[in-house]
Amino acid sequence: PVGPVGMLVRVALADWVVWWVGLFVGVPLLALQSGVPAWLFAGRVLPVTLLSSVVVLPQVVILEGPPLAGVAGMTATVEGVRYVGTFALRVAASVATVTALVTTTRVPAVTGAARRLGVPYQITTIVEVTYRFLRLSTCDLRAMLVARRSRGGGRTDLKGSWRDLSGIAGTFLLRSLARGERVERAACARGGRN
């Protein structure tokens, strides 16, 4: 795992576009070869890349440079398009690398590699606890939805469905808070600090 983490750091700090293009093409191929389903990989990489691109899209007309095209009374510049394109490519390569890493490597191996690279123990511990908490919460939510269906839930009218789902959401929130308090008490009992 040290290799992929080091590669991710290299991607984040690289100024050479060929690095990003190579990773953007190479990492999905490696992930597919490792058995990661294409729909899962694309479903994690594309939304983050598109959202990030939308956030920086105004740079197309804000950055100064040679004009490229006029759009709705605004002029897109070459520098703006280059900036948004390289930003999107960098985000896509980084998210693809992280996705390939976490879908093919267990979280303790990733955090262990991060510790060997010098990442502080507190940060890696927070990542491990968060990951475990999310997995438990997802299992809880799935069990609650199965219980709803087995009791004849899933009414066809909108009002009944809203009532059922709001009850599930409230119960889920309370159970998550209770689990968080138990985790905090357990951490304190093992010598953790508030």
Secondary structure, DSSP 8 states (H G I E B T S, - for coil): -HHHHHHHHHHHH---HHHHHHHHHHHHHHHHHTT--HHHHHHHHHHHHHHHHHHHTTHHHHS-SSEEEEETTEEEEHHHHHHHHHHHHHHHHHHHHHHHHHHHS-HHHHHHHHHHTT--HHHHHHHHHHHHHHHHHHHHHHHHHHHHHHTT---SSHHHHHHHHHHHHHHHHHHHHHHHHHHHHHHHHTT---
